[in-house]
Amino acid sequence: VVVENIYRHVQGGKARVAAARDGINEVAVPVTASTLTTLAAFAPIIFMPGIVGEFMSYLPETLI
């Protein structure tokens, strides 16, 4: 997502450094928010007890 946004700015005629700065600033908050929501959704599964927790823990370990 970040690289694609930077690429879009470069294709729009901006210098590479300016494109990187602007591209990152545009998507930093949404990318951080989506990462935190994924963490919040899947982190509790890691701590599930018993055999079900042992079986299900692979999914959040992979995604996080």
PDBQT receptor file of N, H, CA, C and O in Angstrom, charges set to zero:
ATOM      1  N   VAL A   1       0.831  -1.185   0.000  1.00  0.00    +0.000 N 
ATOM      2  CA  VAL A   1       0.000   0.000   0.000  1.00  0.00    +0.000 C 
ATOM      3  C   VAL A   1       0.875   1.247   0.000  1.00  0.00    +0.000 C 
ATOM      4  O   VAL A   1       0.649   2.181  -0.770  1.00  0.00    +0.000 OA
ATOM      5  N   VAL A   2       1.871   1.247   0.869  1.00  0.00    +0.000 N 
ATOM      6  H   VAL A   2       2.054   0.489   1.495  1.00  0.00    +0.000 HD
ATOM      7  CA  VAL A   2       2.742   2.418   0.976  1.00  0.00    +0.000 C 
ATOM      8  C   VAL A   2       3.533   2.612  -0.311  1.00  0.00    +0.000 C 
ATOM      9  O   VAL A   2       3.616   3.723  -0.835  1.00  0.00    +0.000 OA
ATOM     10  N   VAL A   3       4.109   1.538  -0.815  1.00  0.00    +0.000 N 
ATOM     11  H   VAL A   3       4.043   0.635  -0.390  1.00  0.00    +0.000 HD
ATOM     12  CA  VAL A   3       4.925   1.639  -2.028  1.00  0.00    +0.000 C 
ATOM     13  C   VAL A   3       4.070   2.070  -3.215  1.00  0.00    +0.000 C 
ATOM     14  O   VAL A   3       4.503   2.886  -4.029  1.00  0.00    +0.000 OA
ATOM     15  N   GLU A   4       2.872   1.533  -3.317  1.00  0.00    +0.000 N 
ATOM     16  H   GLU A   4       2.520   0.870  -2.655  1.00  0.00    +0.000 HD
ATOM     17  CA  GLU A   4       1.991   1.927  -4.417  1.00  0.00    +0.000 C 
ATOM     18  C   GLU A   4       1.636   3.406  -4.342  1.00  0.00    +0.000 C 
ATOM     19  O   GLU A   4       1.545   4.075  -5.371  1.00  0.00    +0.000 OA
ATOM     20  N   ASN A   5       1.439   3.915  -3.145  1.00  0.00    +0.000 N 
ATOM     21  H   ASN A   5       1.513   3.372  -2.309  1.00  0.00    +0.000 HD
ATOM     22  CA  ASN A   5       1.108   5.328  -3.002  1.00  0.00    +0.000 C 
ATOM     23  C   ASN A   5       2.309   6.206  -3.353  1.00  0.00    +0.000 C 
ATOM     24  O   ASN A   5       2.152   7.252  -3.983  1.00  0.00    +0.000 OA
ATOM     25  N   ILE A   6       3.492   5.790  -2.951  1.00  0.00    +0.000 N 
ATOM     26  H   ILE A   6       3.620   4.940  -2.439  1.00  0.00    +0.000 HD
ATOM     27  CA  ILE A   6       4.701   6.533  -3.320  1.00  0.00    +0.000 C 
ATOM     28  C   ILE A   6       4.875   6.505  -4.836  1.00  0.00    +0.000 C 
ATOM     29  O   ILE A   6       5.188   7.528  -5.445  1.00  0.00    +0.000 OA
ATOM     30  N   TYR A   7       4.676   5.353  -5.437  1.00  0.00    +0.000 N 
ATOM     31  H   TYR A   7       4.422   4.522  -4.942  1.00  0.00    +0.000 HD
ATOM     32  CA  TYR A   7       4.790   5.214  -6.891  1.00  0.00    +0.000 C 
ATOM     33  C   TYR A   7       3.814   6.148  -7.608  1.00  0.00    +0.000 C 
ATOM     34  O   TYR A   7       4.157   6.752  -8.625  1.00  0.00    +0.000 OA
ATOM     35  N   ARG A   8       2.613   6.261  -7.079  1.00  0.00    +0.000 N 
ATOM     36  H   ARG A   8       2.334   5.770  -6.254  1.00  0.00    +0.000 HD
ATOM     37  CA  ARG A   8       1.610   7.157  -7.666  1.00  0.00    +0.000 C 
ATOM     38  C   ARG A   8       2.102   8.600  -7.647  1.00  0.00    +0.000 C 
ATOM     39  O   ARG A   8       1.913   9.338  -8.614  1.00  0.00    +0.000 OA
ATOM     40  N   HIS A   9       2.725   8.995  -6.557  1.00  0.00    +0.000 N 
ATOM     41  H   HIS A   9       2.879   8.396  -5.771  1.00  0.00    +0.000 HD
ATOM     42  CA  HIS A   9       3.252  10.361  -6.462  1.00  0.00    +0.000 C 
ATOM     43  C   HIS A   9       4.416  10.575  -7.431  1.00  0.00    +0.000 C 
ATOM     44  O   HIS A   9       4.531  11.636  -8.044  1.00  0.00    +0.000 OA
ATOM     45  N   VAL A  10       5.276   9.565  -7.567  1.00  0.00    +0.000 N 
ATOM     46  H   VAL A  10       5.182   8.703  -7.069  1.00  0.00    +0.000 HD
ATOM     47  CA  VAL A  10       6.396   9.677  -8.516  1.00  0.00    +0.000 C 
ATOM     48  C   VAL A  10       5.860   9.797  -9.932  1.00  0.00    +0.000 C 
ATOM     49  O   VAL A  10       6.355  10.606 -10.717  1.00  0.00    +0.000 OA
ATOM     50  N   GLN A  11       4.853   9.000 -10.267  1.00  0.00    +0.000 N 
ATOM     51  H   GLN A  11       4.450   8.342  -9.630  1.00  0.00    +0.000 HD
ATOM     52  CA  GLN A  11       4.255   9.072 -11.600  1.00  0.00    +0.000 C 
ATOM     53  C   GLN A  11       3.565  10.413 -11.837  1.00  0.00    +0.000 C 
ATOM     54  O   GLN A  11       3.390  10.839 -12.979  1.00  0.00    +0.000 OA
ATOM     55  N   GLY A  12       3.180  11.068 -10.753  1.00  0.00    +0.000 N 
ATOM     56  H   GLY A  12       3.322  10.722  -9.825  1.00  0.00    +0.000 HD
ATOM     57  CA  GLY A  12       2.563  12.383 -10.869  1.00  0.00    +0.000 C 
ATOM     58  C   GLY A  12       3.566  13.506 -11.064  1.00  0.00    +0.000 C 
ATOM     59  O   GLY A  12       3.182  14.666 -11.207  1.00  0.00    +0.000 OA
ATOM     60  N   GLY A  13       4.854  13.166 -11.071  1.00  0.00    +0.000 N 
ATOM     61  H   GLY A  13       5.165  12.223 -10.955  1.00  0.00    +0.000 HD
ATOM     62  CA  GLY A  13       5.874  14.158 -11.359  1.00  0.00    +0.000 C 
ATOM     63  C   GLY A  13       6.645  14.676 -10.164  1.00  0.00    +0.000 C 
ATOM     64  O   GLY A  13       7.471  15.576 -10.318  1.00  0.00    +0.000 OA
ATOM     65  N   LYS A  14       6.405  14.144  -8.989  1.00  0.00    +0.000 N 
ATOM     66  H   LYS A  14       5.734  13.413  -8.865  1.00  0.00    +0.000 HD
ATOM     67  CA  LYS A  14       7.130  14.612  -7.812  1.00  0.00    +0.000 C 
ATOM     68  C   LYS A  14       8.516  13.986  -7.754  1.00  0.00    +0.000 C 
ATOM     69  O   LYS A  14       8.751  12.913  -8.309  1.00  0.00    +0.000 OA
ATOM     70  N   ALA A  15       9.427  14.669  -7.076  1.00  0.00    +0.000 N 
ATOM     71  H   ALA A  15       9.237  15.541  -6.625  1.00  0.00    +0.000 HD
ATOM     72  CA  ALA A  15      10.752  14.107  -6.828  1.00  0.00    +0.000 C 
ATOM     73  C   ALA A  15      10.609  12.906  -5.894  1.00  0.00    +0.000 C 
ATOM     74  O   ALA A  15       9.632  12.805  -5.153  1.00  0.00    +0.000 OA
ATOM     75  N   ARG A  16      11.575  12.008  -5.932  1.00  0.00    +0.000 N 
ATOM     76  H   ARG A  16      12.369  12.090  -6.534  1.00  0.00    +0.000 HD
ATOM     77  CA  ARG A  16      11.469  10.768  -5.153  1.00  0.00    +0.000 C 
ATOM     78  C   ARG A  16      11.333  11.021  -3.658  1.00  0.00    +0.000 C 
ATOM     79  O   ARG A  16      10.509  10.392  -2.993  1.00  0.00    +0.000 OA
ATOM     80  N   VAL A  17      12.129  11.928  -3.131  1.00  0.00    +0.000 N 
ATOM     81  H   VAL A  17      12.798  12.439  -3.671  1.00  0.00    +0.000 HD
ATOM     82  CA  VAL A  17      12.068  12.198  -1.690  1.00  0.00    +0.000 C 
ATOM     83  C   VAL A  17      10.724  12.819  -1.318  1.00  0.00    +0.000 C 
ATOM     84  O   VAL A  17      10.116  12.433  -0.320  1.00  0.00    +0.000 OA
ATOM     85  N   ALA A  18      10.262  13.770  -2.109  1.00  0.00    +0.000 N 
ATOM     86  H   ALA A  18      10.756  14.084  -2.920  1.00  0.00    +0.000 HD
ATOM     87  CA  ALA A  18       8.961  14.396  -1.847  1.00  0.00    +0.000 C 
ATOM     88  C   ALA A  18       7.834  13.381  -2.005  1.00  0.00    +0.000 C 
ATOM     89  O   ALA A  18       6.879  13.381  -1.229  1.00  0.00    +0.000 OA
ATOM     90  N   ALA A  19       7.946  12.528  -3.001  1.00  0.00    +0.000 N 
ATOM     91  H   ALA A  19       8.722  12.528  -3.632  1.00  0.00    +0.000 HD
ATOM     92  CA  ALA A  19       6.927  11.494  -3.209  1.00  0.00    +0.000 C 
ATOM     93  C   ALA A  19       6.892  10.531  -2.037  1.00  0.00    +0.000 C 
ATOM     94  O   ALA A  19       5.816  10.137  -1.586  1.00  0.00    +0.000 OA
ATOM     95  N   ALA A  20       8.067  10.147  -1.538  1.00  0.00    +0.000 N 
ATOM     96  H   ALA A  20       8.941  10.467  -1.904  1.00  0.00    +0.000 HD
ATOM     97  CA  ALA A  20       8.127   9.238  -0.391  1.00  0.00    +0.000 C 
ATOM     98  C   ALA A  20       7.514   9.894   0.838  1.00  0.00    +0.000 C 
ATOM     99  O   ALA A  20       6.729   9.267   1.550  1.00  0.00    +0.000 OA
ATOM    100  N   ARG A  21       7.863  11.141   1.091  1.00  0.00    +0.000 N 
ATOM    101  H   ARG A  21       8.501  11.650   0.513  1.00  0.00    +0.000 HD
ATOM    102  CA  ARG A  21       7.342  11.851   2.258  1.00  0.00    +0.000 C 
ATOM    103  C   ARG A  21       5.821  11.981   2.172  1.00  0.00    +0.000 C 
ATOM    104  O   ARG A  21       5.111  11.664   3.126  1.00  0.00    +0.000 OA
ATOM    105  N   ASP A  22       5.333  12.442   1.041  1.00  0.00    +0.000 N 
ATOM    106  H   ASP A  22       5.909  12.699   0.265  1.00  0.00    +0.000 HD
ATOM    107  CA  ASP A  22       3.893  12.640   0.883  1.00  0.00    +0.000 C 
ATOM    108  C   ASP A  22       3.131  11.315   0.883  1.00  0.00    +0.000 C 
ATOM    109  O   ASP A  22       2.063  11.206   1.486  1.00  0.00    +0.000 OA
ATOM    110  N   GLY A  23       3.683  10.320   0.209  1.00  0.00    +0.000 N 
ATOM    111  H   GLY A  23       4.550  10.410  -0.280  1.00  0.00    +0.000 HD
ATOM    112  CA  GLY A  23       3.025   9.019   0.152  1.00  0.00    +0.000 C 
ATOM    113  C   GLY A  23       2.905   8.364   1.508  1.00  0.00    +0.000 C 
ATOM    114  O   GLY A  23       1.866   7.793   1.839  1.00  0.00    +0.000 OA
ATOM    115  N   ILE A  24       3.971   8.444   2.300  1.00  0.00    +0.000 N 
ATOM    116  H   ILE A  24       4.815   8.908   2.031  1.00  0.00    +0.000 HD
ATOM    117  CA  ILE A  24       3.940   7.857   3.639  1.00  0.00    +0.000 C 
ATOM    118  C   ILE A  24       2.975   8.620   4.536  1.00  0.00    +0.000 C 
ATOM    119  O   ILE A  24       2.205   8.016   5.282  1.00  0.00    +0.000 OA
ATOM    120  N   ASN A  25       3.017   9.940   4.463  1.00  0.00    +0.000 N 
ATOM    121  H   ASN A  25       3.643  10.430   3.857  1.00  0.00    +0.000 HD
ATOM    122  CA  ASN A  25       2.129  10.745   5.309  1.00  0.00    +0.000 C 
ATOM    123  C   ASN A  25       0.656  10.478   5.015  1.00  0.00    +0.000 C 
ATOM    124  O   ASN A  25      -0.172  10.543   5.923  1.00  0.00    +0.000 OA
ATOM    125  N   GLU A  26       0.322  10.183   3.780  1.00  0.00    +0.000 N 
ATOM    126  H   GLU A  26       0.995  10.130   3.043  1.00  0.00    +0.000 HD
ATOM    127  CA  GLU A  26      -1.076   9.938   3.423  1.00  0.00    +0.000 C 
ATOM    128  C   GLU A  26      -1.604   8.619   3.970  1.00  0.00    +0.000 C 
ATOM    129  O   GLU A  26      -2.778   8.532   4.330  1.00  0.00    +0.000 OA
ATOM    130  N   VAL A  27      -0.773   7.605   4.039  1.00  0.00    +0.000 N 
ATOM    131  H   VAL A  27       0.180   7.676   3.747  1.00  0.00    +0.000 HD
ATOM    132  CA  VAL A  27      -1.273   6.282   4.415  1.00  0.00    +0.000 C 
ATOM    133  C   VAL A  27      -0.790   5.791   5.774  1.00  0.00    +0.000 C 
ATOM    134  O   VAL A  27      -1.153   4.686   6.178  1.00  0.00    +0.000 OA
ATOM    135  N   ALA A  28       0.007   6.563   6.487  1.00  0.00    +0.000 N 
ATOM    136  H   ALA A  28       0.302   7.461   6.158  1.00  0.00    +0.000 HD
ATOM    137  CA  ALA A  28       0.560   6.101   7.762  1.00  0.00    +0.000 C 
ATOM    138  C   ALA A  28      -0.530   5.779   8.780  1.00  0.00    +0.000 C 
ATOM    139  O   ALA A  28      -0.497   4.716   9.399  1.00  0.00    +0.000 OA
ATOM    140  N   VAL A  29      -1.477   6.664   8.959  1.00  0.00    +0.000 N 
ATOM    141  H   VAL A  29      -1.503   7.528   8.456  1.00  0.00    +0.000 HD
ATOM    142  CA  VAL A  29      -2.530   6.440   9.955  1.00  0.00    +0.000 C 
ATOM    143  C   VAL A  29      -3.435   5.266   9.567  1.00  0.00    +0.000 C 
ATOM    144  O   VAL A  29      -3.696   4.417  10.420  1.00  0.00    +0.000 OA
ATOM    145  N   PRO A  30      -3.923   5.174   8.335  1.00  0.00    +0.000 N 
ATOM    146  CA  PRO A  30      -4.759   4.017   7.990  1.00  0.00    +0.000 C 
ATOM    147  C   PRO A  30      -4.028   2.676   8.097  1.00  0.00    +0.000 C 
ATOM    148  O   PRO A  30      -4.613   1.688   8.541  1.00  0.00    +0.000 OA
ATOM    149  N   VAL A  31      -2.762   2.635   7.698  1.00  0.00    +0.000 N 
ATOM    150  H   VAL A  31      -2.286   3.438   7.338  1.00  0.00    +0.000 HD
ATOM    151  CA  VAL A  31      -2.006   1.382   7.791  1.00  0.00    +0.000 C 
ATOM    152  C   VAL A  31      -1.788   1.003   9.251  1.00  0.00    +0.000 C 
ATOM    153  O   VAL A  31      -1.921  -0.166   9.615  1.00  0.00    +0.000 OA
ATOM    154  N   THR A  32      -1.457   1.975  10.081  1.00  0.00    +0.000 N 
ATOM    155  H   THR A  32      -1.349   2.924   9.786  1.00  0.00    +0.000 HD
ATOM    156  CA  THR A  32      -1.273   1.707  11.509  1.00  0.00    +0.000 C 
ATOM    157  C   THR A  32      -2.576   1.247  12.146  1.00  0.00    +0.000 C 
ATOM    158  O   THR A  32      -2.576   0.304  12.938  1.00  0.00    +0.000 OA
ATOM    159  N   ALA A  33      -3.677   1.895  11.814  1.00  0.00    +0.000 N 
ATOM    160  H   ALA A  33      -3.677   2.660  11.171  1.00  0.00    +0.000 HD
ATOM    161  CA  ALA A  33      -4.974   1.519  12.374  1.00  0.00    +0.000 C 
ATOM    162  C   ALA A  33      -5.375   0.112  11.955  1.00  0.00    +0.000 C 
ATOM    163  O   ALA A  33      -5.885  -0.653  12.774  1.00  0.00    +0.000 OA
ATOM    164  N   SER A  34      -5.153  -0.237  10.708  1.00  0.00    +0.000 N 
ATOM    165  H   SER A  34      -4.738   0.384  10.043  1.00  0.00    +0.000 HD
ATOM    166  CA  SER A  34      -5.517  -1.584  10.263  1.00  0.00    +0.000 C 
ATOM    167  C   SER A  34      -4.641  -2.640  10.920  1.00  0.00    +0.000 C 
ATOM    168  O   SER A  34      -5.112  -3.738  11.217  1.00  0.00    +0.000 OA
ATOM    169  N   THR A  35      -3.379  -2.323  11.148  1.00  0.00    +0.000 N 
ATOM    170  H   THR A  35      -2.996  -1.431  10.907  1.00  0.00    +0.000 HD
ATOM    171  CA  THR A  35      -2.495  -3.259  11.842  1.00  0.00    +0.000 C 
ATOM    172  C   THR A  35      -2.951  -3.463  13.280  1.00  0.00    +0.000 C 
ATOM    173  O   THR A  35      -2.979  -4.592  13.769  1.00  0.00    +0.000 OA
ATOM    174  N   LEU A  36      -3.304  -2.388  13.951  1.00  0.00    +0.000 N 
ATOM    175  H   LEU A  36      -3.281  -1.471  13.554  1.00  0.00    +0.000 HD
ATOM    176  CA  LEU A  36      -3.752  -2.494  15.342  1.00  0.00    +0.000 C 
ATOM    177  C   LEU A  36      -5.078  -3.236  15.465  1.00  0.00    +0.000 C 
ATOM    178  O   LEU A  36      -5.272  -3.986  16.421  1.00  0.00    +0.000 OA
ATOM    179  N   THR A  37      -5.996  -3.043  14.515  1.00  0.00    +0.000 N 
ATOM    180  H   THR A  37      -5.839  -2.433  13.738  1.00  0.00    +0.000 HD
ATOM    181  CA  THR A  37      -7.260  -3.773  14.587  1.00  0.00    +0.000 C 
ATOM    182  C   THR A  37      -7.061  -5.264  14.325  1.00  0.00    +0.000 C 
ATOM    183  O   THR A  37      -7.742  -6.095  14.926  1.00  0.00    +0.000 OA
ATOM    184  N   THR A  38      -6.143  -5.602  13.440  1.00  0.00    +0.000 N 
ATOM    185  H   THR A  38      -5.590  -4.927  12.952  1.00  0.00    +0.000 HD
ATOM    186  CA  THR A  38      -5.825  -7.016  13.217  1.00  0.00    +0.000 C 
ATOM    187  C   THR A  38      -5.223  -7.624  14.472  1.00  0.00    +0.000 C 
ATOM    188  O   THR A  38      -5.572  -8.741  14.856  1.00  0.00    +0.000 OA
ATOM    189  N   LEU A  39      -4.334  -6.902  15.103  1.00  0.00    +0.000 N 
ATOM    190  H   LEU A  39      -4.050  -5.995  14.792  1.00  0.00    +0.000 HD
ATOM    191  CA  LEU A  39      -3.728  -7.365  16.351  1.00  0.00    +0.000 C 
ATOM    192  C   LEU A  39      -4.787  -7.545  17.428  1.00  0.00    +0.000 C 
ATOM    193  O   LEU A  39      -4.791  -8.555  18.131  1.00  0.00    +0.000 OA
ATOM    194  N   ALA A  40      -5.684  -6.577  17.563  1.00  0.00    +0.000 N 
ATOM    195  H   ALA A  40      -5.681  -5.756  16.991  1.00  0.00    +0.000 HD
ATOM    196  CA  ALA A  40      -6.732  -6.657  18.580  1.00  0.00    +0.000 C 
ATOM    197  C   ALA A  40      -7.696  -7.811  18.320  1.00  0.00    +0.000 C 
ATOM    198  O   ALA A  40      -8.208  -8.416  19.263  1.00  0.00    +0.000 OA
ATOM    199  N   ALA A  41      -7.942  -8.115  17.067  1.00  0.00    +0.000 N 
ATOM    200  H   ALA A  41      -7.527  -7.623  16.302  1.00  0.00    +0.000 HD
ATOM    201  CA  ALA A  41      -8.886  -9.180  16.737  1.00  0.00    +0.000 C 
ATOM    202  C   ALA A  41      -8.299 -10.569  16.953  1.00  0.00    +0.000 C 
ATOM    203  O   ALA A  41      -9.000 -11.477  17.400  1.00  0.00    +0.000 OA
ATOM    204  N   PHE A  42      -7.020 -10.738  16.638  1.00  0.00    +0.000 N 
ATOM    205  H   PHE A  42      -6.451 -10.001  16.275  1.00  0.00    +0.000 HD
ATOM    206  CA  PHE A  42      -6.449 -12.080  16.665  1.00  0.00    +0.000 C 
ATOM    207  C   PHE A  42      -5.591 -12.382  17.886  1.00  0.00    +0.000 C 
ATOM    208  O   PHE A  42      -5.342 -13.552  18.173  1.00  0.00    +0.000 OA
ATOM    209  N   ALA A  43      -5.134 -11.376  18.608  1.00  0.00    +0.000 N 
ATOM    210  H   ALA A  43      -5.337 -10.425  18.375  1.00  0.00    +0.000 HD
ATOM    211  CA  ALA A  43      -4.275 -11.624  19.768  1.00  0.00    +0.000 C 
ATOM    212  C   ALA A  43      -4.951 -12.480  20.844  1.00  0.00    +0.000 C 
ATOM    213  O   ALA A  43      -4.289 -13.353  21.404  1.00  0.00    +0.000 OA
ATOM    214  N   PRO A  44      -6.230 -12.275  21.159  1.00  0.00    +0.000 N 
ATOM    215  CA  PRO A  44      -6.847 -13.112  22.196  1.00  0.00    +0.000 C 
ATOM    216  C   PRO A  44      -6.855 -14.606  21.867  1.00  0.00    +0.000 C 
ATOM    217  O   PRO A  44      -6.862 -15.436  22.775  1.00  0.00    +0.000 OA
ATOM    218  N   ILE A  45      -6.854 -14.949  20.602  1.00  0.00    +0.000 N 
ATOM    219  H   ILE A  45      -6.849 -14.274  19.864  1.00  0.00    +0.000 HD
ATOM    220  CA  ILE A  45      -6.876 -16.364  20.221  1.00  0.00    +0.000 C 
ATOM    221  C   ILE A  45      -5.585 -17.059  20.644  1.00  0.00    +0.000 C 
ATOM    222  O   ILE A  45      -5.592 -18.258  20.923  1.00  0.00    +0.000 OA
ATOM    223  N   ILE A  46      -4.487 -16.324  20.693  1.00  0.00    +0.000 N 
ATOM    224  H   ILE A  46      -4.482 -15.350  20.466  1.00  0.00    +0.000 HD
ATOM    225  CA  ILE A  46      -3.208 -16.919  21.102  1.00  0.00    +0.000 C 
ATOM    226  C   ILE A  46      -3.289 -17.451  22.525  1.00  0.00    +0.000 C 
ATOM    227  O   ILE A  46      -2.635 -18.440  22.856  1.00  0.00    +0.000 OA
ATOM    228  N   PHE A  47      -4.084 -16.805  23.365  1.00  0.00    +0.000 N 
ATOM    229  H   PHE A  47      -4.615 -16.001  23.096  1.00  0.00    +0.000 HD
ATOM    230  CA  PHE A  47      -4.142 -17.153  24.782  1.00  0.00    +0.000 C 
ATOM    231  C   PHE A  47      -5.281 -18.108  25.127  1.00  0.00    +0.000 C 
ATOM    232  O   PHE A  47      -5.574 -18.310  26.305  1.00  0.00    +0.000 OA
ATOM    233  N   MET A  48      -5.923 -18.693  24.132  1.00  0.00    +0.000 N 
ATOM    234  H   MET A  48      -5.685 -18.529  23.175  1.00  0.00    +0.000 HD
ATOM    235  CA  MET A  48      -6.988 -19.659  24.406  1.00  0.00    +0.000 C 
ATOM    236  C   MET A  48      -6.395 -20.895  25.072  1.00  0.00    +0.000 C 
ATOM    237  O   MET A  48      -5.353 -21.390  24.641  1.00  0.00    +0.000 OA
ATOM    238  N   PRO A  49      -7.044 -21.394  26.113  1.00  0.00    +0.000 N 
ATOM    239  CA  PRO A  49      -6.507 -22.566  26.822  1.00  0.00    +0.000 C 
ATOM    240  C   PRO A  49      -6.878 -23.882  26.130  1.00  0.00    +0.000 C 
ATOM    241  O   PRO A  49      -7.765 -23.930  25.278  1.00  0.00    +0.000 OA
ATOM    242  N   GLY A  50      -6.187 -24.919  26.513  1.00  0.00    +0.000 N 
ATOM    243  H   GLY A  50      -5.466 -24.880  27.205  1.00  0.00    +0.000 HD
ATOM    244  CA  GLY A  50      -6.529 -26.268  26.105  1.00  0.00    +0.000 C 
ATOM    245  C   GLY A  50      -6.131 -26.625  24.689  1.00  0.00    +0.000 C 
ATOM    246  O   GLY A  50      -5.365 -25.920  24.031  1.00  0.00    +0.000 OA
ATOM    247  N   ILE A  51      -6.676 -27.742  24.245  1.00  0.00    +0.000 N 
ATOM    248  H   ILE A  51      -7.299 -28.314  24.780  1.00  0.00    +0.000 HD
ATOM    249  CA  ILE A  51      -6.347 -28.270  22.935  1.00  0.00    +0.000 C 
ATOM    250  C   ILE A  51      -6.872 -27.357  21.828  1.00  0.00    +0.000 C 
ATOM    251  O   ILE A  51      -6.245 -27.232  20.776  1.00  0.00    +0.000 OA
ATOM    252  N   VAL A  52      -8.009 -26.727  22.060  1.00  0.00    +0.000 N 
ATOM    253  H   VAL A  52      -8.519 -26.830  22.914  1.00  0.00    +0.000 HD
ATOM    254  CA  VAL A  52      -8.552 -25.797  21.069  1.00  0.00    +0.000 C 
ATOM    255  C   VAL A  52      -7.608 -24.617  20.902  1.00  0.00    +0.000 C 
ATOM    256  O   VAL A  52      -7.348 -24.186  19.778  1.00  0.00    +0.000 OA
ATOM    257  N   GLY A  53      -7.096 -24.094  22.000  1.00  0.00    +0.000 N 
ATOM    258  H   GLY A  53      -7.307 -24.445  22.913  1.00  0.00    +0.000 HD
ATOM    259  CA  GLY A  53      -6.141 -22.994  21.938  1.00  0.00    +0.000 C 
ATOM    260  C   GLY A  53      -4.865 -23.390  21.234  1.00  0.00    +0.000 C 
ATOM    261  O   GLY A  53      -4.291 -22.608  20.477  1.00  0.00    +0.000 OA
ATOM    262  N   GLU A  54      -4.421 -24.612  21.487  1.00  0.00    +0.000 N 
ATOM    263  H   GLU A  54      -4.887 -25.247  22.102  1.00  0.00    +0.000 HD
ATOM    264  CA  GLU A  54      -3.209 -25.097  20.825  1.00  0.00    +0.000 C 
ATOM    265  C   GLU A  54      -3.431 -25.213  19.315  1.00  0.00    +0.000 C 
ATOM    266  O   GLU A  54      -2.547 -24.884  18.524  1.00  0.00    +0.000 OA
ATOM    267  N   PHE A  55      -4.594 -25.673  18.931  1.00  0.00    +0.000 N 
ATOM    268  H   PHE A  55      -5.313 -25.940  19.573  1.00  0.00    +0.000 HD
ATOM    269  CA  PHE A  55      -4.917 -25.822  17.517  1.00  0.00    +0.000 C 
ATOM    270  C   PHE A  55      -5.122 -24.467  16.837  1.00  0.00    +0.000 C 
ATOM    271  O   PHE A  55      -4.633 -24.246  15.729  1.00  0.00    +0.000 OA
ATOM    272  N   MET A  56      -5.840 -23.568  17.495  1.00  0.00    +0.000 N 
ATOM    273  H   MET A  56      -6.238 -23.747  18.394  1.00  0.00    +0.000 HD
ATOM    274  CA  MET A  56      -6.199 -22.280  16.895  1.00  0.00    +0.000 C 
ATOM    275  C   MET A  56      -5.078 -21.246  16.942  1.00  0.00    +0.000 C 
ATOM    276  O   MET A  56      -5.135 -20.260  16.207  1.00  0.00    +0.000 OA
ATOM    277  N   SER A  57      -4.071 -21.437  17.774  1.00  0.00    +0.000 N 
ATOM    278  H   SER A  57      -4.024 -22.238  18.370  1.00  0.00    +0.000 HD
ATOM    279  CA  SER A  57      -3.032 -20.414  17.938  1.00  0.00    +0.000 C 
ATOM    280  C   SER A  57      -2.194 -20.224  16.680  1.00  0.00    +0.000 C 
ATOM    281  O   SER A  57      -1.545 -19.188  16.533  1.00  0.00    +0.000 OA
ATOM    282  N   TYR A  58      -2.189 -21.183  15.781  1.00  0.00    +0.000 N 
ATOM    283  H   TYR A  58      -2.716 -22.024  15.900  1.00  0.00    +0.000 HD
ATOM    284  CA  TYR A  58      -1.389 -21.042  14.563  1.00  0.00    +0.000 C 
ATOM    285  C   TYR A  58      -1.903 -19.927  13.657  1.00  0.00    +0.000 C 
ATOM    286  O   TYR A  58      -1.116 -19.262  12.985  1.00  0.00    +0.000 OA
ATOM    287  N   LEU A  59      -3.203 -19.723  13.634  1.00  0.00    +0.000 N 
ATOM    288  H   LEU A  59      -3.843 -20.264  14.181  1.00  0.00    +0.000 HD
ATOM    289  CA  LEU A  59      -3.778 -18.676  12.786  1.00  0.00    +0.000 C 
ATOM    290  C   LEU A  59      -3.303 -17.281  13.203  1.00  0.00    +0.000 C 
ATOM    291  O   LEU A  59      -2.753 -16.567  12.364  1.00  0.00    +0.000 OA
ATOM    292  N   PRO A  60      -3.488 -16.859  14.455  1.00  0.00    +0.000 N 
ATOM    293  CA  PRO A  60      -3.007 -15.518  14.805  1.00  0.00    +0.000 C 
ATOM    294  C   PRO A  60      -1.488 -15.394  14.781  1.00  0.00    +0.000 C 
ATOM    295  O   PRO A  60      -0.965 -14.321  14.479  1.00  0.00    +0.000 OA
ATOM    296  N   GLU A  61      -0.780 -16.462  15.091  1.00  0.00    +0.000 N 
ATOM    297  H   GLU A  61      -1.205 -17.333  15.336  1.00  0.00    +0.000 HD
ATOM    298  CA  GLU A  61       0.683 -16.400  15.023  1.00  0.00    +0.000 C 
ATOM    299  C   GLU A  61       1.139 -16.128  13.594  1.00  0.00    +0.000 C 
ATOM    300  O   GLU A  61       2.127 -15.427  13.374  1.00  0.00    +0.000 OA
ATOM    301  N   THR A  62       0.431 -16.673  12.645  1.00  0.00    +0.000 N 
ATOM    302  H   THR A  62      -0.372 -17.242  12.824  1.00  0.00    +0.000 HD
ATOM    303  CA  THR A  62       0.771 -16.446  11.244  1.00  0.00    +0.000 C 
ATOM    304  C   THR A  62       0.373 -15.042  10.795  1.00  0.00    +0.000 C 
ATOM    305  O   THR A  62       1.141 -14.377  10.100  1.00  0.00    +0.000 OA
ATOM    306  N   LEU A  63      -0.797 -14.594  11.176  1.00  0.00    +0.000 N 
ATOM    307  H   LEU A  63      -1.421 -15.135  11.740  1.00  0.00    +0.000 HD
ATOM    308  CA  LEU A  63      -1.298 -13.296  10.731  1.00  0.00    +0.000 C 
ATOM    309  C   LEU A  63      -0.632 -12.118  11.426  1.00  0.00    +0.000 C 
ATOM    310  O   LEU A  63      -0.462 -11.055  10.830  1.00  0.00    +0.000 OA
ATOM    311  N   ILE A  64      -0.260 -12.305  12.673  1.00  0.00    +0.000 N 
ATOM    312  H   ILE A  64      -0.398 -13.169  13.158  1.00  0.00    +0.000 HD
ATOM    313  CA  ILE A  64       0.360 -11.207  13.418  1.00  0.00    +0.000 C 
ATOM    314  C   ILE A  64       1.840 -11.221  13.146  1.00  0.00    +0.000 C 
ATOM    315  O   ILE A  64       2.572 -10.382  13.670  1.00  0.00    +0.000 OA
TER     316      ILE A  64
